[in-house]
Structures are given as C-alpha cells and as structure tokens.
Amino acid sequence: MFMMVSLDGYFEGVDHDLSWHNVDNEFNDAFAIPQLKQIDTILFGRRTYDLMASYWPTVDAAKDDPVVAKLMNETAKVVFSHTLDKAEWSKTRLVSSDPVAEVAKLKQSPGKDIAIFGSNNLCLSLLADNLIDEFRIMINPVVVGKGIPLFAGIEKKAGFKLLTTRNFKNGNVLLTYSPA
C-alpha cells in the first residue's frame, strides 16, 4: 500500500483535495518510477481509480510525466467497485465482488508485487484480513487542517513494525512498515 499523508494525518483534504501532494522530479526518479517497475498489478477503489483514470491516459500526463504515464498505463489494474459499469482505462479489470477474496487469489498468482495507491476504504478491508504485506506512507511537510484521516474508519487496533525511513530533499519522509 502506498499513501501520501499530510503532517496532520490526512490522506485527502476537503472535497478529496490532493493539490497539496508534494511531488517533484526527485520523487519520480528516486521513488515513483522504481516502485512502478517493481509491480505488475495496481489495485484501486472506485474514487482513486476515477482520479487516476482521468489523468494518466491523457496527453498532458504523457507530456508532463512520460515515464510514469507509460508505466501507469501499461501496468495491469484492478478496480473494486459496486457502482461502476465499466472500466475503460487500458489494462483495467473491474471487480464488483468481495475484494478480500479477489486479493487473496491475486496474491497466490506468480508475478511481481501488487500495489494499492490511495484507496483508503479498500486498504482498511484488506488490512482487517491481513492481506497487506507492506505500508509505504509518504509524509508531506504540509498541514491541511481538514479532510479524511489516514486509516479513517479502522475498527480495531493494528500494530506495525518500522522497516525503513527515507528523507527526500523536498521535505517528504517515506516510512515503510510491515504489519506487526
């Protein structure tokens, strides 16, 4: 799971605002691109899928971030939704059944890593069933004041073991955890 979070603990600002995400060339070159090369499947909830699918297949994305756009568009994607009728972004499969069962099945398949970008509700359901092996939380040096807290809606305590920390020149700090 990869999630950006503000210093005050929000993964989204008010009205799903992500404009505060602190990304730059160092982030792309030293983190995003190597991470995308390690995975062969990206999991999304509907809201995150809508956001990503509205940007990465566009001409602007190819112009602004050609390597990331290529990797995002060429990587297999699974979107979990009970409300979408179809998923039109290339290499995307729509699943309306139980995400826990689907992810358990995916984890048994050969291949590279599976990643979840954003998608807090999906993460919570998978966390409850011990289906997330690693949490990569990128803390951005900004306070947004209001929004949706990381892990909003968690129903029981979950412990984590810190694996690594990584500082970026732009002030971001990447914390990588495994479930305890």
C-alpha positions in Angstrom: 0.0 0.0 0.0 1.3 3.5 -0.9 -0.4 6.6 0.6 0.6 10.2 0.8 -0.4 11.9 4.0 -0.2 15.4 5.4 1.8 16.2 8.5 -1.5 16.4 10.4 -2.5 12.9 9.3 -4.9 13.4 6.3 -4.6 11.5 3.1 -7.2 13.8 1.4 -8.1 17.4 2.1 -11.7 18.7 2.0 -13.6 17.5 -1.1 -10.9 15.0 -1.9 -8.3 17.7 -2.5 -4.9 16.3 -3.3 -3.3 19.6 -4.5 -1.0 19.6 -1.5 0.8 16.4 -2.6 4.4 17.3 -2.7 5.9 15.6 -5.8 8.8 16.6 -7.9 11.5 15.1 -10.2 13.4 13.5 -7.2 10.1 11.8 -6.1 9.5 10.5 -9.6 13.1 9.5 -10.4 14.1 8.1 -7.0 10.8 6.6 -5.9 7.8 6.5 -8.1 9.4 5.1 -11.2 11.5 2.4 -9.4 8.3 1.5 -7.4 6.2 1.2 -10.5 8.9 -1.1 -12.1 8.6 -3.5 -9.1 4.9 -4.1 -9.5 2.7 -5.8 -12.1 -0.7 -5.1 -10.7 -2.2 -1.9 -9.1 -5.4 -2.1 -7.0 -7.8 0.8 -6.7 -11.1 1.6 -5.1 -13.5 3.5 -7.3 -12.8 7.0 -6.2 -9.0 6.7 -6.6 -9.5 4.8 -9.9 -11.6 7.7 -11.2 -9.0 10.2 -10.3 -6.1 8.2 -11.8 -8.0 7.2 -15.0 -8.9 10.9 -15.6 -5.2 11.9 -15.7 -2.7 9.1 -16.6 -4.1 8.2 -20.1 -4.2 11.9 -21.2 -1.9 13.8 -23.5 -1.0 16.1 -20.5 0.2 13.2 -18.4 2.3 11.9 -21.3 3.8 15.3 -21.8 4.4 16.2 -18.1 5.4 12.7 -16.8 6.1 10.5 -19.8 7.9 7.6 -17.9 5.3 7.5 -15.1 2.4 7.8 -17.5 3.8 4.9 -19.6 4.2 2.7 -16.6 0.8 3.6 -15.2 -0.9 2.9 -18.5 0.9 -0.4 -19.2 0.5 -1.9 -15.7 -2.4 -4.2 -15.1 -5.0 -2.6 -12.8 -8.0 -3.9 -10.8 -10.7 -1.5 -9.7 -13.1 -2.6 -6.9 -16.5 -1.0 -7.3 -20.2 -1.8 -6.9 -21.2 1.3 -8.8 -19.0 1.3 -11.9 -20.5 -0.3 -15.0 -17.2 -0.5 -16.9 -13.5 0.4 -16.6 -12.2 1.9 -19.7 -8.6 2.7 -18.8 -6.2 0.3 -20.6 -5.4 -3.0 -18.8 -8.1 -2.5 -16.2 -10.3 -5.2 -14.8 -13.5 -4.3 -12.9 -14.3 -6.4 -9.9 -17.7 -5.9 -8.1 -17.4 -9.0 -5.8 -15.6 -9.4 -2.5 -12.2 -7.6 -2.6 -10.8 -9.8 0.2 -11.4 -13.0 -1.8 -10.1 -11.4 -5.0 -6.9 -10.1 -3.4 -6.2 -13.4 -1.6 -6.4 -15.1 -5.0 -4.2 -12.5 -6.7 -1.5 -12.9 -4.0 -1.3 -16.6 -4.9 -0.6 -15.8 -8.5 3.0 -15.7 -9.8 4.4 -12.3 -10.7 5.8 -9.1 -9.2 4.4 -7.1 -6.4 0.8 -5.9 -6.1 0.3 -2.3 -5.1 -2.5 -0.2 -3.7 -2.3 3.5 -4.4 -4.6 5.6 -2.2 -8.0 3.8 -1.8 -8.3 4.1 2.0 -11.5 2.0 2.2 -10.0 -0.8 0.2 -6.9 -0.7 2.4 -9.0 -1.0 5.6 -10.8 -4.1 4.3 -7.6 -5.8 3.3 -5.8 -4.8 6.5 -8.5 -6.4 8.6 -7.9 -9.7 6.8 -4.0 -9.4 6.9 -3.7 -9.1 3.1 -1.3 -6.1 3.1 2.3 -7.0 3.5 3.8 -3.5 3.5 2.7 0.0 4.1 4.6 2.9 2.4 3.4 6.2 3.9 4.9 9.4 2.4 4.5 12.2 4.9 4.3 15.6 3.2 5.5 18.7 5.1 2.1 20.4 5.0 -0.8 20.8 7.3 -4.2 20.7 5.6 -6.4 21.2 8.6 -9.4 19.2 7.5 -10.1 16.2 5.3 -10.1 12.4 5.7 -7.6 11.0 8.1 -5.3 8.1 7.1 -7.0 4.9 8.3 -10.3 6.7 8.9 -12.9 4.0 9.7 -10.5 1.4 11.2 -12.4 -0.8 13.6 -9.6 -2.4 15.6 -6.1 -1.6 16.7 -3.4 -2.6 14.3 0.3 -2.6 15.1 3.2 -2.0 12.7 6.9 -2.6 12.6 9.1 0.2 11.0 11.2 -1.3 8.2 12.8 1.8 6.7 12.7 5.6 6.6 13.8 7.8 3.7 14.2 11.5 3.5 13.6 13.5 0.4 15.1 16.9 -0.5 11.6 18.4 -0.8 10.9 17.6 2.9 8.9 14.4 2.3 9.6 11.4 4.5 8.8 7.9 3.4 8.0 5.5 6.2 7.8 1.8 5.3 6.1 -0.5 7.7 5.1 -4.2 7.9 2.1 -5.3 10.0 3.4 -6.4 13.4 
